[in-house]
Amino acid sequence: MTHTYTLTLSRDERRAFDWLGDRYGTGEPIAIILRGCLPDDAEWSRPGDITFQIPEHEAWLIAERAWDEGDLWPCFAPGLASKMTAFTSSLV
């Protein structure tokens, strides 16, 4: 069984990934990974929180994208940047 990591994002947090787009590696490339981890009953643009169950290998891809950007999460609000840094720091 593959280990998974949990990440919960609000609609506004998901919209931040959409807004960032391809300007940085922490935008659309990570959104693509997260969309692949959507629960069966969820849609990316729906209101409210979505909790993602992210397989370990996908979590490491997210971390690599963040590290490529100096783990700074450019253009993200401080709360979302902190949340994403906490997520990538939790990987073992």
Buried (B, 14 or more C-beta within 10 A) or exposed (E): EEEBBEBEBBBEBBBBBEEBEEEBBBBBBBBEBBBEBBEEEBEBEEEEEBEBEBBEEBBBBBBEBBEEEEBEBEBBEEEBBEBBBEBBEEEE
